[in-house]
Amino acid sequence: MSELTPGMHIVELDRPWIESPFLFQGFLLETAEDIQMVQDVCRWVYVDVVEEEWQEYHGHQTITPQRRTMYVEKQDMAQQLTRANRTYQSTKHQIKYLLNTAYLGQAMSLEGAKEAVKDCVERVIHNPTAILWLTRLKHQDEYTAEHSVNVCLLAIALGREMDLAPYELENLGICGLMHDIGKMKVPPEILNKPDTLNPQEFAEMARHTVYARQLLMGRSDIYPGAVDVAYSHHERLDGKGYPRGIDSSKISLFTRIVTVADAYDAMTSRRCYSEGMSSTEALKIIHRHIGSQFDEEVARKFIAMIGLYPPGYLLEMTNGEVGIILSSDPGYSLKPKVIMVLGADKQPQPERIINLANAPQDDAGEFYKAAGVYRSGSFGVNINDYLEKGLRIKGFDYQMND
Ligand SMILES: [Fe+2]
């Protein structure tokens, strides 16, 4: 372990990676701190020797790039959050219109939704962190609309990680936005039932996939893949899904992406029948069902994208202070920027930003250290309140409602 140096690629740990603080299978050691963190957690690790040799001997050769598209984040977070919020709200407005139209059985126009998704793609390309922040905003009474927007955004963000081109991201976004449109044909007393569904009710609920197919099938103005995704997003790789129980060879990449995004957002949402679980718990469940329910590459990329410190979650420090996770600098996903909102006594304190990558100290001169990640609503801190009132912080002024 003492031989570790910056630039080495860690490819395997001496323990299941999900039990470590590293949510990435394979990462680059960039700083002395990264090395220290690995040494704190592991007794031994595997390093990618091929990568090392390649760096040593082939550093100046021209090689075929492995990434199809390279997206670069280069704009400031304050501006991005304001713009992202506008996009989020207009996409929510569009899907509410579509859900309502489907419910009433009226003719629906998809033009507004397509424009909104185009906007979502642009925002995600520029700054996925800002848009992922907004997927944490949850209002229980608007579940279906917000879930549809969140799945759209999470799918686009994941597609971005998979280097899909912008036009592919637009198609994928439409698939995410429309995936649950069939729910509007399920009787409301079943859709909103707080108790467990009985077998007949479950069968009716499962039919939302078939209803979606019926709603979208005859339309020439929608990406054809959206019909397949809405019809197949509850299928499983092991053939135990519904409505058809098809095997993995018939499940498309877009369906695999939307399935993971759908499961994650549903698990982390508060519903009338459940509190919703933490991001880490949901990621562990996705990890546990790789191969049976979820595609391995898609799920692993998703877990790495969300990471251990997801924006919009609360972070309690070892000194008891609490903040809202804002973002992390590229290469520092384990050292996020945090808006501190509660003091050690859990009382509100003037908001200020700290960047854990800069090793900040608290009033007692101790280094801030992350202790635990919590869902919005814990400690009486609800991120909706902060966004809705507009957060004004020294050095980071932004107003969400302007
Ligand atoms: Fe669904």
Boltz pocket constraint, residues with backbone or C-beta under 6 A from the ligand:
constraints:
  - pocket:
      binder: B
      contacts: [[A, 179], [A, 180], [A, 208], [A, 233], [A, 234]]
      max_distance: 6.0
